[in-house]
């Protein structure tokens, strides 16, 4: 399925603001623990295919990249996902 966007925003908060102000809808992945603004409704797509996630970096793995990978792996483990 292809969903073509009219506007791309850089943060979930900005997308949420646009939706709250009536500029349309936003599609994002479910983020555990996120609380949306009171005027934003969510529509879970329970049987939707999982979204593949990957990490790519250049040169040596920095401490920031290593920490990010550890956080992603720990989160995937908690959610019982393969990483």
Kinemage of the C-alpha trace (Angstrom):
@kinemage 1
@onewidth
@group {chain A} dominant
@subgroup {mainchain}
@vectorlist {calphas} color= white
{ca unk a 1} P 0.000 0.000 0.000
{ca unk a 2} L 1.329 3.445 -0.861
{ca unk a 3} L 0.378 6.484 1.203
{ca unk a 4} L 1.671 9.632 -0.428
{ca unk a 5} L 2.224 12.551 1.904
{ca unk a 6} L 1.412 16.172 1.223
{ca unk a 7} L 3.472 17.491 4.120
{ca unk a 8} L 6.430 15.884 5.860
{ca unk a 9} L 7.355 17.076 9.321
{ca unk a 10} L 10.454 16.369 11.350
{ca unk a 11} L 8.885 15.517 14.698
{ca unk a 12} L 5.890 13.664 16.051
{ca unk a 13} L 5.057 16.744 18.144
{ca unk a 14} L 4.735 18.897 15.025
{ca unk a 15} L 2.549 16.303 13.286
{ca unk a 16} L 0.400 16.123 16.412
{ca unk a 17} L 0.022 19.921 16.444
{ca unk a 18} L -1.073 19.970 12.792
{ca unk a 19} L -3.645 17.238 13.444
{ca unk a 20} L -4.918 18.986 16.573
{ca unk a 21} L -5.388 22.211 14.611
{ca unk a 22} L -7.435 20.410 11.955
{ca unk a 23} L -4.908 20.257 9.107
{ca unk a 24} L -5.560 16.584 8.403
{ca unk a 25} L -4.222 13.324 9.732
{ca unk a 26} L -0.843 11.867 10.529
{ca unk a 27} L 0.467 8.347 10.165
{ca unk a 28} L 3.203 7.190 12.487
{ca unk a 29} L 4.353 4.052 14.237
{ca unk a 30} L 3.009 3.327 17.692
{ca unk a 31} L 5.424 4.464 20.361
{ca unk a 32} L 4.944 2.785 23.750
{ca unk a 33} L 4.218 5.237 26.559
{ca unk a 34} L 3.437 8.226 24.329
{ca unk a 35} L 0.523 10.371 25.517
{ca unk a 36} L -1.166 12.352 22.785
{ca unk a 37} L -2.886 15.715 23.130
{ca unk a 38} L -6.527 15.529 24.216
{ca unk a 39} L -7.879 16.551 20.789
{ca unk a 40} L -5.909 13.841 18.949
{ca unk a 41} L -7.473 10.427 18.467
{ca unk a 42} L -5.481 7.331 17.634
{ca unk a 43} L -6.549 4.494 15.396
{ca unk a 44} L -4.466 1.389 16.073
{ca unk a 45} L -3.848 -0.783 13.026
{ca unk a 46} L -3.571 -4.050 14.931
{ca unk a 47} L -3.125 -6.400 11.971
{ca unk a 48} L -0.869 -4.063 10.022
{ca unk a 49} L 2.512 -5.527 8.981
{ca unk a 50} L 5.450 -4.725 11.252
{ca unk a 51} L 7.688 -1.880 10.100
{ca unk a 52} L 11.292 -2.962 9.450
{ca unk a 53} L 13.879 -0.900 11.277
{ca unk a 54} L 17.574 -0.685 10.566
{ca unk a 55} L 20.590 1.360 11.538
{ca unk a 56} L 23.372 2.422 9.212
{ca unk a 57} L 26.352 4.574 10.069
{ca unk a 58} L 29.667 5.471 8.506
{ca unk a 59} L 33.162 5.129 9.900
{ca unk a 60} L 33.731 3.860 13.430
{ca unk a 61} L 30.947 3.231 15.899
{ca unk a 62} L 30.956 6.208 18.272
{ca unk a 63} L 29.803 6.000 21.903
{ca unk a 64} L 26.565 7.769 20.880
{ca unk a 65} L 25.847 5.202 18.161
{ca unk a 66} L 26.739 2.341 20.525
{ca unk a 67} L 24.364 3.716 23.172
{ca unk a 68} L 21.587 4.149 20.599
{ca unk a 69} L 22.020 0.554 19.428
{ca unk a 70} L 21.908 -0.685 23.030
{ca unk a 71} L 18.683 1.249 23.695
{ca unk a 72} L 17.073 -0.061 20.499
{ca unk a 73} L 18.105 -3.638 21.317
{ca unk a 74} L 16.834 -3.375 24.915
{ca unk a 75} L 13.519 -1.953 23.693
{ca unk a 76} L 13.141 -4.702 21.093
{ca unk a 77} L 13.903 -7.311 23.769
{ca unk a 78} L 11.227 -5.852 26.071
{ca unk a 79} L 8.709 -5.925 23.231
{ca unk a 80} L 9.745 -9.474 22.335
{ca unk a 81} L 10.901 -8.421 18.858
{ca unk a 82} L 13.839 -9.601 16.841
{ca unk a 83} L 16.523 -6.940 16.457
